[in-house]
Every structure is written in C-alpha cells, then in structure tokens.
C-alpha cells in the first residue's frame, strides 16, 4: 500500500525526533502524477542552521531536483503550521497548495500570528488546507517536549 504524503511527512517528523530535532516533517508532491519530489525533517541542530526547517529543506531539495527556483503546480504537505520564515519561502517558491497538520498558535504564521498569506505584501498565496493528521502531528510534538521537560 502506498503511503500518503502526510504519512511520509509524519515519518520524516519521527526521524527528526529521533535525531533530537523538533519533530516536523515536510513533503513536496507533484499532484499530476503523485510523485514525491522532495521530503525532509527538521535539521536545525544537526546543521547548526536556524533556517533548516523541514519546509525550507524540502523546498531546497525540490528546487535542486527540478533545476528551478519556482515550484508552481506542486503541493507541500507539512506536519505543523508553517512559521513566518517558511510561509515566506512557500510564497516565493510559488507552491500551489499547502496542506498542514497541527496548528501552531505560538509560532505559526498561516492561521496565527502574522497570517502571512493574507498580507497585501504577499506576492503569492497557496491554497491552504489544514487539519491533516493533526492529532498525530500534535501528539509527536507533545511527546517530544514532554520527554525533554
């Protein structure tokens, strides 16, 4: 049985947690043929890079794989509501759709905080769909932080 993009994103998030990273995973899909173009989990600690969020790494990998800076027509599936930095990258990459799992009232920038895609200065706003595997995504985060307190 083929895994859904969100199941793959959850596996990336679980792998990130095993590395000691905040468990967030992201997958970029070509909806035309359901091909996975890129997948990544957070690697900020491993790479000593505060920009190494799952979404940024997946966008970088997809751009490299396709040899282009724009990802028009592709979809991003991520386990957590993107932050402002990632929302900016999603906009600049021109991703078609964003599917995310858990809401992030503290750091999210799609439905919370700056609501990046609703700003007049946002050049491209993807279609946004939330709540995909939200309970699983939130549980990964809760368990990760509970185990560290």
Phi, psi and omega in degrees: 000133181283137178282148175284160177304322180290327175295322177291319177298319177296321177296322176295321178295318178297319178296321177299316179300319179296333177276358182086013178266155174301128188284087174231135178231151182219147180222136175250129187236142169269110185292343180297320181231008178062023180283135174281119181271322181201152176213145181201160171236165179306143178215031184297318181287314181301317183266357185051050186220108181294347178267001184277048174286156182306316182296316181296314180296320178294319178297314179301314182295319180294317178298318179294317181297324183266349180067038180209158181269344181248144182242038180305136178088353179259159183243145177248130175244125183221147187283342183226145176309126182297148175281179182297319179299314182290323177299320177299315179295321177299317179296311182295329178284347179063036177298143185288309183224149174240124173245126177227160184273266186280143171290153176230084182301332182276315187241355182289153182229014179260301177258350181237176176052233187285351182047060190312313186288346179269356183281145179298335181277357179281119183284330180214129176243123177286164167292138184241132177229126183243172175089007180283119183052037183299318181295316179295316180298314180295321180296320177302314181294314180302312182296318180302310183284328176299317180293344181258357182264000000 
